[in-house]
Amino acid sequence: MDNNVNDSIDMREVYYAIKDKLWLVIVGGIIAALITGLVTYFLVNPVYSSSAKLYVLGNVETIETFSDLQIGSMLTNDFMEIIKSHEVVIQVLDNMDLDMSADELLKSMTLVSDADTRILEIKIKNHNPYLAKDIADEFAKVSTLQISKIMSITQPSMMDDPYVSLTPVSPNLYKNVAIAGVVGAVGVVCIIILLFIMDDTVKSADDIEKYLKLANLSSIPYNTNLLKPEKRRKNRVRKQ
């Protein structure tokens, strides 16, 4: 083709190219979702979570003024640092005889505190839901004793005891399948568009006028009966 060929992309042609191969888009999305679902279900170990909630001001009799409540909110940060301290972590490891390092145990723990409350939540994640519950319970017991010892205050009260949750927090099977289906479909669409852009073959008389700027004087219809001699002989043998 010469240099005067129009290199602009006709979005209508792109649309029809995708529409003609819409079944490929659907199949690609289904295959991607199916593979992701199987991998997630059979190969990825689920992670479970359990949590214990502590009330920072354990003895309500010590609350005399509104400033005491504000102090309780500020103490939450101090509590969090004590819970994450090396002494508490090592004590939990020793008490439970856990086969993991202190860093691994800390990574499995998340401390959550709402700024408007004096409630501190200790979350533990583990592949074993029963072990997650036991670790959260042990952390709550050890940390409350350590807080009372270091800060010389009333031992924080346990608001919610840990419980065994058999519903995994990750991976999210349905979410992964949905995302994989969308990504798979979008990937097929991108491939179709790329192949369409790279395809510079002339397919019709309109393409000749559009790209070569030449008028089409005549056309020869395609006749499927005009086969090569070998193919004709094979067809005759089959008919006999």
Phi, psi and omega in degrees: 000149182278181185285351182271005181296136180284112183273359181291149182264125176277111183295333177293321178293322176298316180300314181291329177296319177290319181297320180296332181247031180300328180296326177294322178298315181294315180297319179299318178295319180294316181297315179298317179294320181295315180297315180297319179297318180293317179297316181296319186284320188260333187251338182264124179287127180291151179245132181248158183228145174219150185218152174238138181249130179248144174260123189299313178266093187290329183250109184295340180291341180278350181273108182251323183228172178295330179296330177296323178293321178295320178298321178299321178295320180289330180293340182303319179297322177295320179300318182297320179294322179292319180297324180274000183295154182298322182296318179294315182298315180296322179297319178296317179299317181292316182298324184259354181054051183280141179267067177202162180275169179296322179295319179296321179293320178295322179294333180279351183254141175228130178256128183237130179218125176279133184297336183268001181230173176245034180253129180245128183250129176256112181254134178237132177246138180201156178288343177253114183297327180287322177291324177299319178295315182295320180294317179299319179295317180292321177299318180297317182293312183293317184290324179294322176294320181291322178298314179298322181289314185285317186267356179054048179232173177297138181299128180303145181275149174276117182275314179227126176284149177297150176221159182279121176250119181269007175262116183292146176272340175200152356282158177271102186301310184294321179294316180297318180295317180296314180296317180297320178298317179294314180298318179298315179296316179296322178298318178296319178299317180297319179295318179298316180296318180297315179295325178294318181293322183281344182281109180249019179281151179268124186248342184209171177297327178297323178296324178297313180292326184284314187265321182266349180059037179241144179279138179273114184275325181201170178216149180251118181293146180279127182244114182289346180282343180276077181262166176293153181306320181298316181293325179294318180297319179297319180296323179294318179298319179295322181291324178291000000 
